[in-house]
Amino acid sequence: MMSVTEHRGVSAQSALAIAGARLLLKPLIGLYPVRSWSFGPLALGEGLAKLIGWMPGDVEVDRMELAGVQVERLVPTSGTLRSDTAICYYHGGAFLAGGPATHRRVAAALARALGVTVYNVDYRQLPDVGVSTSVDDGYRVYRAVADSGRYRQVAVGGDSAGGYISAKVVELAHLDAARSPVAYFGFSPLLTPTVEDGDPRYEIDDAYLTVGKLRGLRDFFDRGPVAPRGHDDATEIDPAAFPATLVIACTQEMLRVDAERLHARLDGAGQPCDLHLYEGGVHAFPVLAGATPESAQAVQITALFLEAAFEARLQRRAA
């Protein structure tokens, strides 16, 4: 049986984040209209993060283009660099918000913890393009990194919507018989974008996300110009496509359902998957990367998981 770990207890910092999300974010999200004209202001978060310009002191960050897609490349400047290993990281934000700057902290934390290069992907988003185009951007970056000849091992992962994109990267690589990622990790991944009547996610009192908003957003996902490939629901992807998998979520977030669905799917097929569920918490909390004890631990768990996946791949190649 695959590993399911439940983390009990809520730190003071996490309790404060939960309270802030419920008092401020949830009412705002509940009132915010789901219309094309309303998407633009949501991009201000990435613009503000760029303006603030936070940079990690021990990680070099430079912007570049891969396969026609903008990315931030993060390379640790202290410790030993694994020059043959990389991670493609896909930020969350419901396919319409966020970017490399808002998620630079978690990308830098992974680069630092593992001594690897991280490509923080600036994929195109709503309302300019549909989700299949976001996925295509993410897949093209992965193929550019994996096929570059520089890296023997490439892992993929992300949070929320980025967890969906990275799961689709896994699927598309499998469908194309391309080199597969060495590992997949998802922080509160949004894996089932379509909401049906009776969806169990309606039953969870999330700190700030609402199933109704996701259902409303779904109408905008099929905007093209790239046509969809494979499964709409990432929990229905062929389990054989998945490498070693790690999923981290909170017990009281609606996307816990997505995490448990993927775990059950892979479990039934005998594929390796670790699921970590944190009591309380807020959606995609690992991206806080040290702002709470839980996020620091989640990054450490992810680093240990990836370390083991990298080592296992090397041992298989040496055998």
N, C-alpha and C positions, 0 to 999 in steps of 0.2 A: 504494500500500500504506500501511496505517496504521502509526503509530509504535510501535515496541517498544524501550524503552531499558533496558539492564541496567546496574545500578550495582554496581561491583566494590569489594571491600574492606569490612572490618568494623571500626568504631571500637572503642576500648577500652570506652566507655560501653555500646555495643550488645552487645559480647561479654559484659559483666557482666550485662546484662539477659537475654541468652540463657541464661547459666549459672544465674542465679537462677530463671528459668522452669523449666528442666529439673530443678533440684535441689528446688525447693519446690512450684511450681504443678502440674507434671505429675503427681507422685505423689498430691497432694491431689485433683486432678480425677479421677484414675484410681480412687481409693478412694471418692469421693463418690457416694452412691446417687442414681439418677434416679427420684425418687418425689415425689408432690405435697407430702408433708409436709417434704421436704428443700429445697423451693424458698425457703421463708420466710427462712432465715438468709442467703441470697445477696443479699437486699435490704439487708443491713447495710452494704454498701459505700457505697451512696448515702446512707444515714443518717449514716455516719461522715464522708463528704465534706461533708455539710451541717453537721455539728457543727464540723468544722475551719473551714469557712466561708471558704475561700480566695477572694479577689476580685481581679481584675486592676485595677491602679492606674489605667489609662487607658481603661477600658471600663466604662460604666455598665450594671449588671445589675438588672433588675426582673422580678418574677414576675407573670404575668397569665394570663388565660384566653382562648383563641380557639376558637370553634366547640365549646365545652364541654370543651376539652382544655387542661390546664395546660402552659405554656411558660415558659422564661426568655427574655427579650428582651435582647440585648446590643448596645449602641450605643457606638461609639468616641467618646471625648471629646476627642481631640487629632487634629490634621490635618484634612483636608477630608472631610466626610461626604457620601457619595452617597445622598441622601435618597430617590432613586427606585429603589434597588436593594436586594435582600434575599436572604438564604440561609435555607432551612429545613434544619436539621441534625438528624439522627436518630442517637442514641447506640447503641452496641453493647452486648452482654451476653447473647447467646443467647436473647433475648426474655424473660428472667427476672431480669436483674440490671442494675445501672448506672442512670444517669439524668443529668439536666442538670448536677448538681453534680460527678459523676465526670468529665464530659466538658466542663466549663466552660473548661478551659485551651485545648483545641483550638478551641472555638467562639470564644473571645476572640481567639485568634491569627488566625483568619480575619477576624473583624470588624476587627481592628487593621490587618492587612496590606492589606485592600481598602477600608477606610473605608466599610463597609456594615453594615446591621442584620442580625444573625443571630438567628433564632428556634430555640432549643434545645428540642426537643420532648420533653415528659414523657408519652409514650404509655403506655397501660395494657399490662400484661405478664402472663405466666404467674405463678402458677397461676390468677389471677382471670379471665383471658380468654385466648382463643386468638390465634394469630398474625394471622388475618384481622381481628380487632378492633384489634390493634396497627396494622395497615396502614390500617384505616379512620380511626383517630385521626390518623395521620400525613397521610393524604390530606385530611381535613377541615381540618387546620391549613394545609396548602398552599393549598387553595382559598380559605380565609379571607384569607390573605396575598395571593394572586394576584388575588383578586376585590375587594380592599379599595379599589382605585383609588389607593392611595398609591405603588405600585411598578410601574415600567415593566418591570422585569426581576427574575425570581426564579429562583434556582438551587436544586437539591436535592442532598443527599449525606449520607453517613454512613459509619460503620465497622461491619464485621462484620454483625450482625443489622440494624443501621441502614442498611447498604448495600442489604440486601434491601428494607426498607421504602421507601427512597427510589426504588429501581428500580420497585417496585409503584406508587408515586405517579406515576411517569412513565407507566406502562401505563394506570392508571385515568384519568388526564387525557386520554390518547389515546382510550380507549374511550368516554369521555363527550364527546368533541369539545370539551373545555375548553381553556383557555389552557395551552400546554405550558411546562415549565421551560426556561430558556435554556441550562442545562447540568446534567449529572449527574456526580457524582464519588463513587467508592467506595474506602474504605480497607480492604483485605482483606475485600471484601464476601462475605457468606454468600448466594450466589445460588441454590444447589441444595440445598434443605433435606431432600430425601428421599435416603436412602442405599440403594443397591441392592447386591446381591452383585456382587463384582468391581469395585466403585467404585475408580477410580484413586487416590482420596484415601487409601485404605488403605496405599498404597505409600510415602507421605511420612512421614518421621520428624519430625513437628511438635515445636517446642520445648515446647508444653504442651497443645495441643488433641488430642482423640482422635476418630476417626470413630465409634467405638463409642458414645460418649456422645451424639453428634449423632443417631445412629440411635435411641437410646433416647428422646431428647427428642422425636423426631418424633411419637411416639404421643400427645403432649400438645398438639400444635399446633392440632388441629381442635376447640377447646373452645367456639367461638362467643363471644358470641351473634351476631356479624356473620358472615354466610355469605361464603365465599371468592368472589372474582371474578377472572377472567383466569387466567393460568398460575400453577401452583404453583412451577414452575422458572422463575426470572426470566431465565435465559439463553435461554429459548424465547419471550420477549416479542417481538412484531413489531419488527424493527429500525427500521421507520419511526417508531415511537413515540419513539425516543431522540434527544435533542438531542446536541450536542457532549459527548463522554464521556471521562472520565479515570479510570483504575483503577490503584491502587498496591498492591503486595503484596510478600511476601518469597519468595525462591526455595525456601526450606525450610519453608514452611507449607502445610498441607493445602488451604487455600482459594486457593492459587495456581491450582489446577485450575479453580475457579469463575471467577477473573479471566481466565484464558486462554480459557475457554469463551465468555464474553461477548465478549471481543476477537475471537475467531474468527467468532462469529455476526455481529457488526457489520461486520467486515472483509469477509465474504462478500457483504454487502449494500451495501458501499461507503459505510457510515456513518462519520463521523469519530470515532475512538477512539484515545486514547493509553494505552499500558500501560507502567508503570514497575515493574521487578522489582529488588528489593534483595537482594544476597547476604546469606545468613544472616538475621539479624533475628528479631523476634518478631511474632506476629499483631497486626495493627492498630497497629503502632508509631507511625504519624503522630499518634495521640492524645497521645503523650508531649510533643509540641509544644515541642521545644527541649531536652528532657532528654538527648537524644542528637543528634549531628550529623545522623544520617540522618533523624530526625523533623523537625528544623528545616528540612532541605532539602526534605522531602516537603511541608511546609506552604508553603514558598516556591514549589515547583512547582505546587501546587494554586492558589495565589494568582495566579500568572502565567497558568495555564490559564483561570481564571475571568475574569481581566482581559481576556484575548483574546476569550473568548466574549461578554462584555458588550459589548466594542467592536464585534465583528462584528455583533451584533444591532442596535446603534445605527446602524451603517453601512447595513445592509439596510433599516432603517426610513427612513433619510434618502434612499435612492436612489429 
